[in-house]
Amino acid sequence: MKKLIILSTFILLSLFSFAQFTRGTVKESLSIDSKILGKQVKYTIYLPYDYETSNRMYPVTYLLHGYGDTDNGWMQFGEANLIADEAIANREIPPMILVMPDGGVSFYINNFDNSLRYEDFFIQEFMPFIEKTYRIRAEKRFRGIAGLSMGGFGTLNFALKYPDKFAACVAYSAAIFSEQSLMATDEKGWGWILASLYGPYQEGAARLTPHYHNNNPFDVTTAKGKDAYSNLRIMLDCGDDDFLTDDNCRLHIHLNKLGIKHEFRMRDGAHNWTYWRSGLPAGLKFIGESFHQP
């Protein structure tokens, strides 16, 4: 009995010790020199526990922050590294690299006059740089993207425009602007956010510019059609007390009408980190399932 107790204690201590040393590595405030944006852009990266001790290649998920946050928002407030550590340790997700760029307040698109070309930067410079700098499997089937609020919009913008580049996407509380919402925005609201994206304040249908149509998920999916998304897994997740609930529901209905397969989640919660933290484990699992061979 004494030997059994000693052995059990040793095993427990060993497991505890192993858990203590299987944390991933977080590197904040790294930067890339962007020719497209004409400046350095910061990013934060999470490397899984065995990155430094192996020579294997890893799948990658890009995590996009919300309006007013920076590249370290998902780590500082979202605890993405701790959530990923636990999910990897429990074999709920495969070991993966998480990459978080600083998107400023760009909404991750090229703005109306191309004075800020964030979309071009992300697709043409950032992803190629990251996937050459780190041991990443630079293929569609091993690439996911997720984001919250403004980052949820960016997630849909990238994944729906470039379904050939991503295996899965998860948009939390996506700050999408349906035509109904766009038309209902007053001058103050337009000047606060939309002017930098879509141009100076205008009345009525003049707001519905080609630039707007080219950068909203309703029109993008209509133009591309159902078949373009046959190999893209899509999840929408928005709280029932979120001020963005209506447009997320509209997008869900729109995708259903087009026959585009997707997951739609409406959980109890509002537009805050409590909601996004609680949803990240399921989102990473949803993306991670795409990295597995059937």
Backbone torsions as a table, in degrees:
resi	resn	phi	psi	omega
1	MET	NA	-42.3	-179.5
2	LYS	-62.7	-40.5	179.1
3	LYS	-64.9	-37.1	179.7
4	LEU	-65.6	-41.3	178.8
5	ILE	-63.6	-43.9	-179.9
6	ILE	-62.8	-43.2	179.9
7	LEU	-63.9	-42.9	179.4
8	SER	-62.9	-42.5	178.5
9	THR	-62.1	-42.8	179.1
10	PHE	-61.3	-42.4	179.6
11	ILE	-64.4	-43.8	-179.9
12	LEU	-63.6	-43.0	178.3
13	LEU	-64.0	-37.9	179.9
14	SER	-66.4	-42.5	178.9
15	LEU	-64.5	-41.2	178.4
16	PHE	-63.1	-43.9	179.2
17	SER	-62.5	-42.1	179.2
18	PHE	-61.8	-43.4	-179.6
19	ALA	-62.0	-36.3	-178.9
20	GLN	-66.9	-24.5	-174.8
21	PHE	-111.9	20.3	178.6
22	THR	-115.5	22.2	177.0
23	ARG	-76.0	142.4	175.1
24	GLY	-73.5	171.5	-179.6
25	THR	-105.3	133.6	176.7
26	VAL	-112.1	129.1	176.6
27	LYS	-121.8	116.6	-175.8
28	GLU	-104.4	160.0	173.0
29	SER	56.3	34.1	167.5
30	LEU	-77.1	168.6	-176.9
31	SER	-147.6	155.8	174.1
32	ILE	-124.3	138.2	178.9
33	ASP	-87.3	108.3	-175.3
34	SER	-95.9	121.9	174.1
35	LYS	-75.5	-34.3	-178.7
36	ILE	-65.6	-43.5	-179.9
37	LEU	-89.5	-14.7	178.8
38	GLY	70.3	31.5	-179.9
39	LYS	-163.1	171.8	173.2
40	GLN	-84.0	138.8	178.8
41	VAL	-118.1	127.4	-178.5
42	LYS	-81.8	154.9	173.2
43	TYR	-150.6	156.6	174.8
44	THR	-118.4	145.4	-178.3
45	ILE	-135.3	142.4	173.9
46	TYR	-112.0	126.0	178.0
47	LEU	-112.0	128.0	-176.5
48	PRO	-63.0	165.5	-167.6
49	TYR	-54.7	-32.4	-174.6
50	ASP	-100.5	11.3	-176.9
51	TYR	-59.9	-44.7	-174.9
52	GLU	-77.2	-14.4	-175.8
53	THR	-112.1	7.0	-179.9
54	SER	-130.5	174.5	172.8
55	ASN	-121.5	19.0	-177.4
56	ARG	-75.1	161.2	175.8
57	MET	-98.4	149.6	-173.0
58	TYR	-124.4	150.4	167.6
59	PRO	-71.5	165.0	-175.8
60	VAL	-135.2	144.4	171.2
61	THR	-126.8	127.7	176.3
62	TYR	-91.1	127.9	179.7
63	LEU	-111.5	120.0	-176.0
64	LEU	-103.7	131.2	-177.1
65	HIS	-82.0	173.8	-179.3
66	GLY	-94.8	178.2	-178.5
67	TYR	-61.7	126.2	178.5
68	GLY	93.2	-13.3	176.3
69	ASP	-92.6	-178.4	179.0
70	THR	-131.3	-168.8	-176.5
71	ASP	-63.2	-22.2	-178.6
72	ASN	-96.8	7.9	-178.2
73	GLY	-60.8	-44.1	-179.0
74	TRP	-65.5	-25.3	177.4
75	MET	-86.0	-48.3	-175.1
76	GLN	-66.3	-44.9	-174.6
77	PHE	-107.1	-29.2	-176.9
78	GLY	-91.3	-13.1	179.9
79	GLU	52.7	38.3	-175.7
80	ALA	-61.2	-35.1	-179.7
81	ASN	-66.7	-41.8	179.7
82	LEU	-67.6	-39.3	179.2
83	ILE	-65.7	-42.7	178.8
84	ALA	-66.3	-42.2	177.9
85	ASP	-54.6	-49.9	-177.0
86	GLU	-65.6	-42.3	-178.9
87	ALA	-66.4	-37.3	177.9
88	ILE	-68.3	-44.7	-179.2
89	ALA	-61.4	-35.0	-180.0
90	ASN	-88.4	4.7	179.4
91	ARG	58.9	33.6	175.2
92	GLU	-86.2	-26.1	174.4
93	ILE	-136.1	153.0	174.9
94	PRO	-74.1	154.9	173.8
95	PRO	-55.1	128.3	-178.8
96	MET	-143.8	157.5	175.2
97	ILE	-92.5	136.2	175.5
98	LEU	-110.6	130.9	-177.5
99	VAL	-124.5	128.5	-175.4
100	MET	-126.1	101.1	178.7
101	PRO	-82.8	157.7	173.1
102	ASP	-84.2	114.7	-178.8
103	GLY	-99.3	3.4	-177.6
104	GLY	55.6	-132.0	174.5
105	VAL	-120.2	33.7	-173.3
106	SER	-76.5	-17.9	-168.9
107	PHE	60.3	14.2	173.7
108	TYR	64.4	27.5	177.3
109	ILE	-123.8	168.9	165.4
110	ASN	-77.9	129.7	-176.9
111	ASN	-77.8	179.2	-166.9
112	PHE	-60.7	-31.3	-178.9
113	ASP	-111.3	13.0	178.6
114	ASN	61.7	21.3	175.2
115	SER	-77.9	-16.9	174.1
116	LEU	-134.2	106.5	-173.5
117	ARG	-106.4	65.6	-175.9
118	TYR	-69.1	-38.7	179.3
119	GLU	-59.6	-45.2	178.1
120	ASP	-61.3	-42.4	178.1
121	PHE	-59.0	-47.5	-175.1
122	PHE	-64.7	-47.1	-175.3
123	ILE	-77.0	-42.2	-172.4
124	GLN	-89.5	-28.8	-176.4
125	GLU	-115.2	-51.8	-168.7
126	PHE	-68.1	-54.3	-179.1
127	MET	-60.2	-46.2	177.3
128	PRO	-60.4	-39.0	178.7
129	PHE	-62.7	-49.2	-178.8
130	ILE	-60.9	-43.5	-172.6
131	GLU	-80.2	-8.1	169.9
132	LYS	-96.5	-30.8	-176.3
133	THR	-76.9	-33.7	-177.4
134	TYR	-116.2	160.9	-176.9
135	ARG	-79.3	82.7	-175.3
136	ILE	-119.1	139.2	173.5
137	ARG	-77.2	96.9	-172.0
138	ALA	-81.2	66.6	178.5
139	GLU	-137.0	153.4	178.3
140	LYS	-50.2	-46.8	-172.4
141	ARG	-67.6	-13.2	179.8
142	PHE	-117.1	24.7	-176.6
143	ARG	-130.2	123.7	177.2
144	GLY	-122.9	167.0	178.4
145	ILE	-148.5	142.3	179.3
146	ALA	-150.4	158.1	178.4
147	GLY	-170.9	166.6	-177.9
148	LEU	-121.0	141.3	176.1
149	SER	54.9	-115.1	175.0
150	MET	-55.0	-38.3	177.4
151	GLY	-70.0	-25.8	173.6
152	GLY	-68.4	-39.8	174.1
153	PHE	-61.9	-47.0	179.4
154	GLY	-60.8	-39.4	177.3
155	THR	-58.2	-48.2	179.4
156	LEU	-67.9	-37.4	178.9
157	ASN	-59.1	-47.4	-178.4
158	PHE	-72.2	-48.6	-173.8
159	ALA	-68.2	-39.2	-177.0
160	LEU	-79.7	-28.8	175.5
161	LYS	-79.1	-32.3	-175.2
162	TYR	-125.7	60.6	-177.8
163	PRO	-65.7	-13.2	176.7
164	ASP	-78.5	-7.6	-176.9
165	LYS	-105.7	-16.8	-173.8
166	PHE	-127.4	140.5	176.9
167	ALA	-84.7	-32.2	-176.0
168	ALA	-156.4	153.9	175.9
169	CYS	-142.5	147.9	177.3
170	VAL	-132.8	118.5	-179.5
171	ALA	-110.0	114.4	177.9
172	TYR	-95.4	126.9	174.1
173	SER	46.7	48.2	-172.3
174	ALA	-60.8	129.4	179.3
175	ALA	-84.4	68.0	179.2
176	ILE	-92.6	154.1	-177.5
177	PHE	-121.7	99.2	174.3
178	SER	-69.0	167.4	177.0
179	GLU	-59.4	-37.2	179.3
180	GLN	-60.0	-45.6	-178.8
181	SER	-68.9	-41.5	-179.5
182	LEU	-61.2	-44.5	-178.0
183	MET	-68.8	-25.4	-177.7
184	ALA	-88.3	-6.9	-177.0
185	THR	-72.6	128.5	179.7
186	ASP	-81.3	175.8	-174.2
187	GLU	-63.1	-37.4	179.9
188	LYS	-65.3	-46.6	178.8
189	GLY	-63.5	-37.6	178.2
190	TRP	-63.0	-46.1	-178.6
191	GLY	-66.6	-29.3	-177.4
192	TRP	-70.2	-44.0	-174.5
193	ILE	-126.0	-48.9	-165.7
194	LEU	-76.1	-26.6	-177.0
195	ALA	-59.9	-40.8	-178.7
196	SER	-70.2	-21.9	-179.4
197	LEU	-91.9	-47.6	-168.6
198	TYR	-113.0	-3.4	177.3
199	GLY	108.2	176.9	-177.6
200	PRO	-56.6	156.0	-178.2
201	TYR	-58.6	132.6	175.7
202	GLN	-137.1	162.1	179.6
203	GLU	-100.6	150.3	169.7
204	GLY	61.2	-146.3	-173.7
205	ALA	-66.2	-13.8	177.5
206	ALA	-62.4	-18.3	177.7
207	ARG	-71.6	-25.4	-173.3
208	LEU	-85.0	67.2	-176.0
209	THR	-79.2	163.6	173.8
210	PRO	-56.7	-35.7	179.0
211	HIS	-63.3	-41.6	177.0
212	TYR	-61.4	-48.4	-177.9
213	HIS	-62.5	-33.5	-179.5
214	ASN	-75.9	-7.8	-175.7
215	ASN	-131.0	34.7	171.3
216	ASN	-135.9	141.7	-170.1
217	PRO	-64.3	-24.8	178.8
218	PHE	-64.5	-49.9	-178.3
219	ASP	-74.0	-37.5	-179.2
220	VAL	-61.4	-46.4	-178.9
221	THR	-69.6	-35.5	177.0
222	THR	-62.7	-43.4	-178.0
223	ALA	-67.3	-39.8	-176.9
224	LYS	-79.8	-36.0	178.9
225	GLY	84.6	166.4	-173.5
226	LYS	-55.6	-44.7	-172.0
227	ASP	-63.9	-26.0	-179.0
228	ALA	-64.6	-20.2	-174.1
229	TYR	-112.0	18.1	-177.5
230	SER	-66.0	-23.1	-179.6
231	ASN	-117.8	27.1	175.7
232	LEU	-123.2	122.6	176.5
233	ARG	-89.9	129.9	-172.9
234	ILE	-124.1	132.4	172.9
235	MET	-130.0	131.8	171.3
236	LEU	-111.0	134.5	-177.2
237	ASP	-140.6	115.4	-177.7
238	CYS	-143.7	137.8	-177.9
239	GLY	-70.2	152.1	-178.5
240	ASP	-73.6	-14.2	177.1
241	ASP	-108.1	16.1	-178.4
242	ASP	-83.9	141.8	178.5
243	PHE	-71.0	-8.6	178.5
244	LEU	-100.2	7.7	-176.4
245	THR	-57.1	-44.4	-173.8
246	ASP	-58.8	-48.7	-177.3
247	ASP	-70.7	-30.9	175.3
248	ASN	-67.5	-38.4	175.3
249	CYS	-65.7	-40.7	178.0
250	ARG	-60.7	-40.4	179.7
251	LEU	-67.2	-40.4	176.8
252	HIS	-57.0	-47.5	179.7
253	ILE	-64.3	-41.6	179.8
254	HIS	-60.6	-46.3	179.6
255	LEU	-64.2	-37.9	176.4
256	ASN	-61.0	-43.5	-179.6
257	LYS	-63.6	-33.9	178.8
258	LEU	-80.5	-10.5	-177.5
259	GLY	76.9	22.7	179.7
260	ILE	-88.2	116.3	-177.2
261	LYS	-66.3	134.9	179.0
262	HIS	-163.7	166.1	174.3
263	GLU	-105.8	137.5	178.3
264	PHE	-125.9	124.2	-179.1
265	ARG	-121.6	129.1	169.9
266	MET	-126.4	108.1	-177.4
267	ARG	-107.3	169.1	176.2
268	ASP	-70.0	120.9	179.0
269	GLY	157.4	174.1	-175.8
270	ALA	-123.6	-164.4	-175.2
271	HIS	-89.9	76.9	-176.7
272	ASN	-155.0	171.7	-175.9
273	TRP	-67.7	-28.6	176.3
274	THR	-57.9	-42.9	179.4
275	TYR	-67.5	-46.7	-174.9
276	TRP	-69.5	-38.5	176.7
277	ARG	-61.5	-42.7	-176.8
278	SER	-68.9	-23.7	-178.8
279	GLY	-92.7	-16.0	-175.3
280	LEU	-63.2	-40.7	179.2
281	PRO	-56.1	-45.1	-179.9
282	ALA	-67.4	-35.5	179.1
283	GLY	-66.7	-43.4	178.0
284	LEU	-66.2	-35.7	177.5
285	LYS	-66.2	-41.5	177.8
286	PHE	-59.0	-44.9	178.1
287	ILE	-68.9	-44.2	-178.1
288	GLY	-59.9	-31.2	178.0
289	GLU	-62.6	-27.2	179.2
290	SER	-71.6	-22.2	-177.6
291	PHE	-84.6	-9.3	-178.8
292	HIS	-86.6	149.9	173.1
293	GLN	-83.7	128.5	179.7
294	PRO	-59.6	NA	NA
